[in-house]
Amino acid sequence: METKPEVNLNKFVGRHLSQLKILSRLLEHELEAGKGAREITIERHLIENMLDTLEIFTDDCESVTGASRDRNKVEPQKPVVARLN
C-alpha cells in the first residue's frame, strides 16, 4: 500500500493563496471601475471564472485534508406518510 506523504497544511494553503489573491484583485478592479455607481455589472464569464477559481482552491484544500464533498450528489428526500382521518 502506498501512503501519502505528510503535507504541511499551512505551507500548502500559503502556496495556493495566489488563486484567491488574483480573485480579490479582480473584484477590487471591478469595484473601482464602477466607482460612484450604486450597481455594478459583471459579465457572466467573469463570474464563472471566479467560481472556478474558488472551486479549484477548495478542491485542493479538501484533497489535502481528506475531506470530500460531492457537488452533484442530491440527497433523496424521505417519503412522508400522510394519514387521512
PASEBA-1860 file (N, C-alpha, C; in nm, 3 decimals):
! residues 85
1> METKPEVN> 0.082/-0.117/0.000/0.000/0.000/0.000/0.087/0.125/0.000 ~ 0.050/0.222/-0.083/0.123/0.347/-0.086/0.062/0.444/0.014 ~ 0.147/0.512/0.087/0.096/0.614/0.179/0.127/0.751/0.122 ~ 0.038/0.844/0.148/0.059/0.980/0.100/0.164/1.046/0.189 ~ 0.251/1.125/0.127/0.348/1.196/0.210/0.278/1.298/0.298 ~ 0.336/1.324/0.414/0.281/1.420/0.509/0.285/1.560/0.446 ~ 0.172/1.630/0.453/0.163/1.764/0.394/0.141/1.864/0.506 ~ 0.223/1.969/0.505/0.206/2.078/0.600/0.095/2.167/0.545
9> LNKFVGRH> -0.017/2.168/0.612/-0.135/2.239/0.564/-0.110/2.389/0.552 ~ -0.039/2.447/0.646/-0.011/2.591/0.640/0.070/2.628/0.516 ~ 0.171/2.549/0.483/0.251/2.576/0.364/0.168/2.554/0.238 ~ 0.088/2.451/0.239/0.004/2.421/0.123/-0.092/2.537/0.094 ~ -0.161/2.582/0.198/-0.257/2.691/0.180/-0.184/2.818/0.140 ~ -0.069/2.844/0.199/0.009/2.962/0.163/0.047/2.964/0.016 ~ 0.084/2.849/-0.037/0.120/2.842/-0.179/0.000/2.862/-0.270 ~ -0.117/2.818/-0.224/-0.236/2.826/-0.309/-0.316/2.955/-0.290
17> LSQLKILS> -0.271/3.040/-0.200/-0.342/3.166/-0.179/-0.334/3.259/-0.299 ~ -0.239/3.236/-0.387/-0.227/3.322/-0.505/-0.356/3.321/-0.587 ~ -0.424/3.208/-0.590/-0.552/3.200/-0.662/-0.653/3.297/-0.602 ~ -0.660/3.300/-0.471/-0.755/3.390/-0.405/-0.711/3.535/-0.414 ~ -0.582/3.559/-0.417/-0.532/3.696/-0.432/-0.570/3.751/-0.569 ~ -0.560/3.669/-0.672/-0.600/3.712/-0.806/-0.748/3.743/-0.809 ~ -0.826/3.658/-0.748/-0.970/3.679/-0.741/-1.003/3.809/-0.667 ~ -0.934/3.834/-0.560/-0.954/3.955/-0.482/-0.920/4.080/-0.565
25> RLLEHELE> -0.810/4.075/-0.638/-0.771/4.189/-0.722/-0.873/4.214/-0.833 ~ -0.927/4.107/-0.889/-1.029/4.123/-0.993/-1.152/4.193/-0.937 ~ -1.196/4.151/-0.819/-1.312/4.215/-0.758/-1.284/4.362/-0.724 ~ -1.164/4.390/-0.674/-1.126/4.528/-0.646/-1.129/4.612/-0.774 ~ -1.079/4.555/-0.883/-1.078/4.625/-1.011/-1.221/4.656/-1.056 ~ -1.310/4.560/-1.044/-1.449/4.580/-1.085/-1.516/4.687/-0.999 ~ -1.487/4.687/-0.869/-1.543/4.790/-0.781/-1.491/4.928/-0.818 ~ -1.363/4.935/-0.848/-1.304/5.063/-0.885/-1.361/5.112/-1.018
33> AGKGAREI> -1.383/5.021/-1.112/-1.437/5.059/-1.243/-1.580/5.112/-1.229 ~ -1.653/5.062/-1.132/-1.791/5.106/-1.112/-1.805/5.208/-1.002 ~ -1.697/5.278/-0.972/-1.696/5.374/-0.862/-1.805/5.480/-0.882 ~ -1.877/5.507/-0.777/-1.981/5.607/-0.782/-2.118/5.551/-0.821 ~ -2.119/5.434/-0.881/-2.246/5.374/-0.921/-2.299/5.289/-0.807 ~ -2.430/5.282/-0.797/-2.490/5.201/-0.692/-2.483/5.053/-0.726 ~ -2.492/5.021/-0.856/-2.487/4.883/-0.902/-2.365/4.862/-0.991 ~ -2.314/4.741/-0.988/-2.200/4.704/-1.070/-2.242/4.586/-1.156
41> TIERHLIE> -2.207/4.592/-1.282/-2.238/4.482/-1.373/-2.110/4.405/-1.401 ~ -2.115/4.275/-1.376/-2.001/4.188/-1.405/-2.047/4.086/-1.507 ~ -1.966/4.068/-1.610/-2.002/3.975/-1.716/-2.006/3.832/-1.663 ~ -2.094/3.755/-1.726/-2.117/3.618/-1.683/-1.989/3.533/-1.683 ~ -1.906/3.549/-1.785/-1.785/3.467/-1.791/-1.689/3.499/-1.677 ~ -1.688/3.624/-1.629/-1.604/3.658/-1.515/-1.654/3.588/-1.388 ~ -1.785/3.587/-1.369/-1.842/3.518/-1.253/-1.812/3.369/-1.260 ~ -1.825/3.310/-1.378/-1.795/3.167/-1.394/-1.649/3.139/-1.362
49> NMLDTLEI> -1.559/3.227/-1.407/-1.416/3.210/-1.378/-1.387/3.226/-1.230 ~ -1.456/3.317/-1.164/-1.439/3.335/-1.019/-1.481/3.208/-0.945 ~ -1.595/3.155/-0.984/-1.642/3.031/-0.920/-1.545/2.916/-0.945 ~ -1.493/2.906/-1.067/-1.395/2.802/-1.097/-1.271/2.815/-1.009 ~ -1.225/2.938/-0.991/-1.108/2.962/-0.907/-1.133/2.919/-0.763 ~ -1.249/2.954/-0.710/-1.283/2.914/-0.573/-1.297/2.763/-0.561 ~ -1.357/2.699/-0.661/-1.374/2.555/-0.657/-1.239/2.483/-0.664 ~ -1.148/2.532/-0.746/-1.015/2.471/-0.754/-0.946/2.481/-0.619
57> FTDDCESV> -0.951/2.598/-0.558/-0.888/2.617/-0.428/-0.948/2.524/-0.323 ~ -1.081/2.520/-0.315/-1.145/2.436/-0.213/-1.121/2.288/-0.241 ~ -1.122/2.248/-0.368/-1.095/2.108/-0.401/-0.953/2.069/-0.360 ~ -0.857/2.157/-0.387/-0.718/2.129/-0.348/-0.705/2.116/-0.197 ~ -0.769/2.208/-0.124/-0.763/2.202/0.022/-0.831/2.077/0.076 ~ -0.945/2.040/0.017/-1.015/1.920/0.061/-0.935/1.794/0.032 ~ -0.863/1.792/-0.079/-0.784/1.673/-0.111/-0.669/1.655/-0.012 ~ -0.615/1.766/0.038/-0.506/1.758/0.135/-0.558/1.720/0.273
65> TGASRDRN> -0.673/1.775/0.311/-0.724/1.749/0.445/-0.800/1.616/0.453 ~ -0.829/1.558/0.339/-0.901/1.430/0.339/-1.051/1.447/0.337 ~ -1.098/1.569/0.343/-1.242/1.594/0.336/-1.286/1.583/0.192 ~ -1.407/1.536/0.173/-1.457/1.530/0.036/-1.604/1.564/0.036 ~ -1.646/1.621/-0.075/-1.787/1.651/-0.090/-1.822/1.627/-0.236 ~ -1.944/1.588/-0.258/-1.990/1.563/-0.393/-2.091/1.671/-0.427 ~ -2.053/1.763/-0.516/-2.141/1.874/-0.550/-2.266/1.828/-0.623 ~ -2.254/1.720/-0.696/-2.366/1.674/-0.777/-2.458/1.580/-0.702
73> KVEPQKPV> -2.417/1.541/-0.584/-2.496/1.446/-0.507/-2.614/1.518/-0.442 ~ -2.731/1.470/-0.473/-2.852/1.526/-0.413/-2.909/1.418/-0.322 ~ -2.923/1.453/-0.197/-2.974/1.354/-0.103/-3.122/1.332/-0.129 ~ -3.162/1.206/-0.141/-3.305/1.181/-0.166/-3.386/1.218/-0.044 ~ -3.504/1.272/-0.071/-3.591/1.309/0.038/-3.664/1.184/0.086 ~ -3.684/1.178/0.217/-3.756/1.065/0.274/-3.904/1.083/0.245 ~ -3.971/0.974/0.211/-4.114/0.987/0.185/-4.187/1.023/0.314 ~ -4.292/1.102/0.299/-4.370/1.146/0.412/-4.502/1.069/0.407
81> VARLN> -4.536/1.011/0.521/-4.661/0.936/0.531/-4.769/1.031/0.583 ~ -4.874/1.042/0.507/-4.986/1.128/0.548/-5.101/1.040/0.588 ~ -5.160/1.071/0.699/-5.276/0.993/0.745/-5.402/1.071/0.714 ~ -5.495/1.002/0.659/-5.625/1.061/0.632/-5.722/1.009/0.737 ~ -5.784/1.095/0.809/-5.878/1.054/0.912/-6.020/1.062/0.863
END
